[in-house]
């Protein structure tokens, strides 16, 4: 048996501890610090001095207490019991911690998924079978929505020399024994994986499938792709959290990993209270049956906050390897960056812009680059989509975290304070947001929605851009000086903003809108613009072209047309054609009223 490695504490500064006698330790090795055996990780070694970041509260720690090595990096247990659970930043279940008191006590150790609970396991292999990394050897119906596939861990292969019968076992029970030459591998119901090392895949594949969210401004104008990355930056009160909640509830991902990273306790409480009561809209089952929550509030140890996003992405990679599509919600990466800044300050590292460490951008890149659409070691296809909220102080998008994030994400959904104050939600600014996935998804839109979906998108964005340019003139000299064609642009832009971009998260029919409905709504607005524009060009006064009842009806179509009402949009288009046909015949080619005007 290897001799136990020991050092002793010589320096304590919050979560940063230095110890002497650390020659035999390794970088990133987990250690137990002090008499309470607090969990820590070695982040620097210089001679016999090791620097440790501690993932628990260090009050009461004293110099000369022991530091004991664990011989492995910070790792998480991966197995049945993760889905529907609520963990802290290093995968300790908060429900078990609650049994010990209202606060997380020091020195409780690395408790993880329940080792005593029994699961009904179906073993899929028999003696003599040859297994490689990524092969499925058993499965467990973990929840009503997720089948947990037990995979041969990366780097392990061999011939089955023992296979347990299907039955009810706890996660510590040996299900399969593989023999690879003279080496035996015991496969339990769980495995461990270091959180800072990405899990291997067979191949990274092109990103060409839409992550359907049911949110019109996203699906139509700034689409997210399965395997892609997105940032949702916005100041206080602009709706970052509710936007992520909508994506978690409605997106067509198989599993949601929600990382509450350094947010206020009441926001995490809202998630913990709301998510267990929500139903999955696709099948009516509890949303928690496909959700993992990592709750790391702002008053929890700062080092655990830094580790929380790695814990979350590692869990996501584990389920991706089973062939699932995962959506990771990180709320918020700004609080994570603040944890980096605090630790860097205690380490006396040279600060860069606004006090953040010089490696801020590379750390963010390491996180976002773990997204992707992949072929797994077992040959299945799976994806991880990362959607990170950013909380710039005072809504200043020029600050370092927002700028570093913007350089590496594929979609940038900028939340606007003025829109939020005007009660326009989601408050995604259509002029400062963008998506780099539009071209990649062009074929998908053509095959799954309509040939002209992206053409309509470009047309509507063009109207909104032109309206923004015209508003500069309107602010100076007023709307009355504009010709009717330009005033019509302003009217149509209002319909796009109020009737299409604005979406009510709490309305039964408007909270989620299928792509079919989104396309039909765009067609209605396009028909209105086309027909009204023709009339204006013929010289018909805008006061007659703009029919209040018709315009109001189109704005409110989002509330009146249900998913099972395909004829509603055709009826609206018929009304538009009927009105403008009558208008054109009444006014004639020259635009002069040849009879009574149409009202």
N, C-alpha and C positions, 0 to 999 in steps of 0.2 A: 504494500500500500504506500502511495506517494506521501511524502512528509507534508504536513499542513503548512502552507505559507502564511507567515505572520509579519506584520509591521506594527508600528505604534504611532499614534497621533502626535504631531508637533505643532499644528496650526489649525485654527478653526475660524472661518469667516462665512457665516450663514451656511448655505448649502455646499460651500467649497471647503474641503478638508485636505490638509497635507499630512503625509505620513512618511516616516523614515524606516529603513530596512526593507525596501520594496524591490530589491534586485531580481528576485525570482518571479515577479508578477509580469503580466502582459498588458499592453494597451487594450482598452475597452473591456477588460475583465471585470466581472461583477465581484463585489466584496461585501463583507458584513462589517459594519463600522461600530466600534465601541461596545459597551456592555449590553446595550439594548439591541445590538445586531441590526442596525439600520442598513437598508439596502443602498449601495452606492455603485459607481462605475468609475474606473480609472480613465482619466482623460489626458493625463500627461505623465511621463516618466523621465526623470533627469538624474542620472547617477542612482543613488539609493533613495531619492525623494520621489514619491508618487503623489500626484494631485488627483483628488477624487471628488466627483459631484454626487451628492447624497440626495436620494429621491424622497426623503422623509424629513420631518422637522428635526433640526439639530439642537434645539435648546436642551440644556442639561448635559451635553457632550463635553468631555474633559480631555485635556492632553494626557498622553501616555496610555490611553486606553488602546486596546488591540484593534488591528485591522486584519481580517481573515479572508484569504482568497477563496473563491468558489470554482475557479478553474474553467469558467465559460463566460461568454459575453452576455449582456442583457438579452434575455430571450423570453418568448411567450409560449404558453401551452396552446396547442391548436387541436381541437377535437370537439365532440358533441358537448353542448352546454354554452356555446358562445352566442348563438342566435337568441334574441330576446333578452339578453343579459345586459346589465349596466356595470361598466368597469371604471376604475380610475385610470390614470395615465400609464400605469405599468401593469395593466390587466388584473387588478385585484377586484373581485366582485363587491360592489358597494352593499348589496343585500346581505352578504355574510358579515361585512364590517359593521353594519347597522346593529346586528345582534350583540355586538360588544360595546355599543354606546353610540351617541350622536356624533362623535368626532372620530377621525381616523387615528387610532393609537399608534405610538411609535413601536417599532420592533415586532409587528405582527407577521413579518416575513412575506415571502412571495406566495401567498395563497392565490389560487387561480380557479379554473373550472372545477366543479364539485367532483372529488375523487370517489365519493360513496354512492352517488346516484347510479341506478342501473338503467341501461338502455337496451331496447330490443334490437339485436344485431342480426343482420343476414350476411353470413359469410359466403363469398362468391367463388372461392378457389378451393382446390383439393390438392392432396399430396401429389407431387410430381409436376405440378404446374411451374412454369418458369416465368418469373415476374421481373419487370424492370422498373426504374424510377417513374413515378406517375401513374402506374397501373392501379386499378381499383381492386382491392381485395375484400372489401365488405362495405355495407351501407347501413345507415340508421335513418329512420324517419324522425328527424330532429324536431320539426314543427309540422303543422298542417300544410305548409307551403314549401318547405325546404327538405330535400333528401340529402343527407350528409354522406358524401362518398369518402371512404377511408382510402387514402392513396399511399402507395409505397413512397417513403420520403426521398428527396433528391440525393443522389450519390449511393443508393442502396439497390442491389439486385440479387437474384439468386433463385434457387429451386425450393419449392415448398416441401418441407420435411414434416411439418405439422400444421393442420388446419382445424381449428375448433369448430364444433357444431354451432349452427345458428341458435341463438338463445338470448337470455337476459344477463348482461354483465356490466360491471363498472369499467371506467376508462383505464384502470390499471391492469385489467385482465389481458393475458397474452392470447391474441386471436390467431396469429400465424407466426411460424418460425421459418425463415429463409436461410438456406446454406449457400454460401458463395465461397467455394473452395474449402478452406478450413475455418472460415469465419461464419459464425451464426448471427443472424439479426432477428431479434424479437420485435414483432409488430404489435403494438398495443392499439388502443382506440384513440390515442393522441400522439402527437410528435411535438418537438420543440424547434423553434427557429429564431436566430438572432434578429432583432428588430431592425438593425441598421444595414443589413445585407439583403438586397433584393432576391426573391426566390427565382431560380432559373426557369427559363421557358425554352421550348424548342425553336420558336420562330416568332418574330414580331411581324404582324401583318398590316396591310394598308388600312387606314381608317376610312370607311365608306358607308357606315350605317348611322342613321340619325338616332340620337337619344330622344325619344318622344316625351315631351314634358307636359303637353296640354296647355302650355302658356303661349298665347299667340305671338307676343313680342319676341319670344325666344325661338319657337319652332319655325316661324316664318321669316323673321328679320335677322336674328343672330343665333343660328342653330348650334346646338351642342352635338358632338359626335360620340358614339360609344368608343371608349378608349382615348378620348380627348381630354383636354384640360380647360378650365374656365376660372376666371376671377370675378367676384362680385364686390367691387369696392364701393364704399359709401359712408358718409358721416353718420352721426348719431340720429336715429329716428327716420332714416330713409328706407328701411324695410329689408335689410340684409337677412335677418333671421326668418321673417315670414316668407321671403322668396325661397330660402333654402328649405323651409318646411314644405312649401308647395312642390318643390322639385322632389323632395323625399317622398311625399305622398303620391304624386301623380306620375313620376317618370317611370318608363317601362324597364327599369333595371330590376334584376331578380332580387338583389340584396342591397340594403342601404347601410352604410357604416357612417354614423354621425359622430363627429369628434367635436365636443364642446371644449375648446381649448382656451382656457384663461378667461372665459366670459363670466359675467356676473352670476351669482348664485340663483337669482330669481329667474334669469333666462333659462338656465339649465333646468330649474324646477318646472318651468312651463313645458319644456320638452318632455320631462319625465312624467308630467301629469297628462299631457295631451296625447303623446304617441301610443300609450297602452290603450287609450279609448278610441283611437281612430281605426276605421275599417279600410282595408285595401279596396279601392274602388272597382278593381277588376273581378274580385271574387267574394267580397263581403267579409273576408276573414280578418282577424286582428292584424294591424300593420306591424306590430312588434314581432309577428311570426316570421318576418323577413328583415328585421332591423337589429343592428348592434349599436349600443350607445356607449360612448366613452366620455365620461363626465369629469372634467378637470377644471374646477372653478378657479377664479382669480385668487382666492385665499388658500388654495392648496400649495404644497411645496413647489417652488419655481422650477426645479430641475425635472420634476415629474411632468410638468407642462411641456418642457422641451422634448421629452421622450414620447408624449402622448400621440403626436402625429405619426411617429414611426410605428408605434403599437397599432394604430388604426390601419395604416397602409399594409402592414404585415398580415393582419387578419383578412384584409381585402384580397391580398394576393393568394392566401390560402384557399378562399372560396372561388377565386378566379380559376385556380388550378383544377377545380372540379368541373369547369365549363360554364360557370355562371357569369352574368354581366353585373358588375358591382358599381354602385355610385357612392363615392366618398365625399361627404360634406365636412369641410374643415371650417369651423366657426370659432375663432378667427385666426388667420395666420399672422395678423398684426400682434396679437397677444403672445403668440409663440415667438415671434421675433423679439418682443420685449423681454421674454425669458432669456433668449440668447444674449441680449444686451446686458441684462443684469449679471448673468454668470460671467460674461466676458469682462465686465467691470471688476468683479471680485477676483478674477484671475489676473487683473492688472494688465490686460492686453491693450495694445494701441487702438484707440477708437477710430472709426472712420466717420462717414457722414451721419450727423445727428446722434453720435454716440454708439451707433450699431457697429458690430464687429466687421472687419474687412471681408470676412467670409460669408456674410449674409446672403448674397446672391447665389453663391455656390450651394449653400445649404437648402435654399428654396428650390434650386434646380434639381438637387438630389431627390427632393420630395416629389415634385411634379413629374420628373422623368420616370417615376415608377408607375405612371398611368400607361395605358396602351391596349391595343387589341392584339391578342397573341394566340398562337397555337401552343398548347401546353405540352409538357413532357409525355402525357398520356395520349396526345393526339386530339384532344377536344379544343374547341374555340371558346375563349373567354375574354372579358375585357374589364378594365378599371377606368372609370371616368372620375377625375378629381375636380371638384367644384369648391374653390376656396374663397371665403369671405375675407375682405380686407377692410380694416377700420382706421383709415387715415385721420389723424387729429384735425379737427375743424373741416373735414371734407377736402383736405389739400392733397390732390392726386400727384403732386410733384415730390412728395416725401419718399424716402428710400424704399420702403417695403412695397408700396404700390408700383413704383417705377421698376424695381427688380422683378416683381411678379408679372408686370405687363410685357416684359421682354420674353417671357418663357411660356405664357399660356396661349392657347389657340383662340379663345373667345374672351372678350372683355366686356362685361355687362355693367356699365357705369351707372350707379344710382345717383339721382339728381335731387339735391335738397329742395330746389324750387318746385319741382314736380311733386315731391312728397308733401310740401306745405300746401300745395293746391289740391291735395287728396287724390292725386293721380297715381294709382298703383297698378302694377309694379312700376316703381319710379325709375325705370331704365331709360336713360337718355338716348334717343335714337340717332343723335348726331355725333356723340362722343363714344358710343359703343361700336364694337365690330366683332365679326366672327371670321376666322381664317378657314373655316370648314365648308363654306358655301360651295366652292368649286369641287371639293372632294365628294360632296353629297349630291352633286347635280344629277348623276345617273339614278341615285336612290329616289330623289324627288320625282323624276320622270317616270320611273317604274312603279312607284307606290302611291303617288298623289296625282299629279297631272303634268302634261308636257310643258304647260306654260306657267307653272307655279313660280319658278324663279324669275320669269319675265315680269309677272305681276309684282313680285317683291321689288325688283329694280324700279318699276314704274312708281310704286307707292313711296319708296325711299326718295326718288327724284322729286316727287311732289312735296314731301316734307322738307327736303333741302331747299327747294325753291321758295317755300313758305318762309323759311328762316331768313333767307336773303331779303324777301319782300318786307318782313317785319322790321328790318333796319330802316327802311324808307317810311313805313307806317309810323314808327316811333317819332320820326322827325317832322313829317308833314301831314300825317293822317291817312286813313284808308281811302277817302273820297277822291283823292287825286289819281288813284290807280285806274287803269283801263279795266273794263269788265272781265277780260280774260285773266288778268292777274288777281282780281278780286274773287273770281271763281276758284282759283288755286287756294286762296285762304279758306274758302268755305269747305272745299273738299278735304283740306288738311285737318280742319276741325273734326270732320267725320271720321277720318282715319285715327286721329288721336283719341277722341271720345268713344267712338263706336268699335274700334278694333284694338288699339294699343292698351287702353284702359281695361282692366279685368278685375272682377270682384272675387276675391278668394273665398268669400263666405256665401256666395250665391249658388244655389243648387245647380243651375244650368250653366253658369259662367265660370265656376271654379276650375273646371276642366273642359277643354274644347278639343275635339278630335281633329286630326289633320283634314278630314273631309269637310267638316264644318268651317275650318279656317279658310280653306280654298274657296268654298262657296260664298263666304262673307266677302272675300277679296273680289270675287267675280261681280258681286252686287255693287260694291263701291266702284269698281272699274267701269261697269255699265253706266252707272250714274254719271261718272266723270266724262266718259266718252260722249254720251248723248247730250249732256248739258253743255259741254264744250262746243259741240257742233252748233247748237242753238245760239250760243254767244257769238260764235264766228259769223253767223248769219245776221247778226245785228239785233237779235231779240234781247230786250233789256234784262239785266241780271235780276231785277225785282220779280220778273215773271219766270225766269229760269229756276230761281231758287224757290221751291215750293216747301213751305215750312212743315206741312204735314208729312210730305214724302221724305224730306231730309230727317225729320225727327223719327220716323218709322225705321229708317236705315240705321240710325244711331242706336236704337233700342232693339235691333234684331238679335243682338247677343243674348238678350233675356227672353225673347219670344220664340226662338227656334230651338227646339230640343234635338237631341241626337237621333230620335226616331221620327223626325218630321222633315223628310227630304223635299216635300213639295213647297215648303215655306219660302225658300230662296227663289224657286222658279216663279212663284206668285209675285214676289217683290220685283223681279226683273220684268215680268209682264206689266206690272204697274208703272215702272219707269218708262218702258217703251210706249205704253198707252198714253201717258201724260205728255211725253215729248213729241210723239207723233201728232197729237192733237194741237200741241203748241206750235209746231212747225206749220201745220196746215192752216192754223188761225192767222199766223203772222206772215206766211208766204215767204218767198225767196228773199225779198228785199228787207225783211225785218220789220216792215210797217204793219200795223194792226189793220187787217182788212175786214175784221168783224169785231165782235166783242172779245176782249182779252180773256185768257183762261186764268182762273184763280185756283 
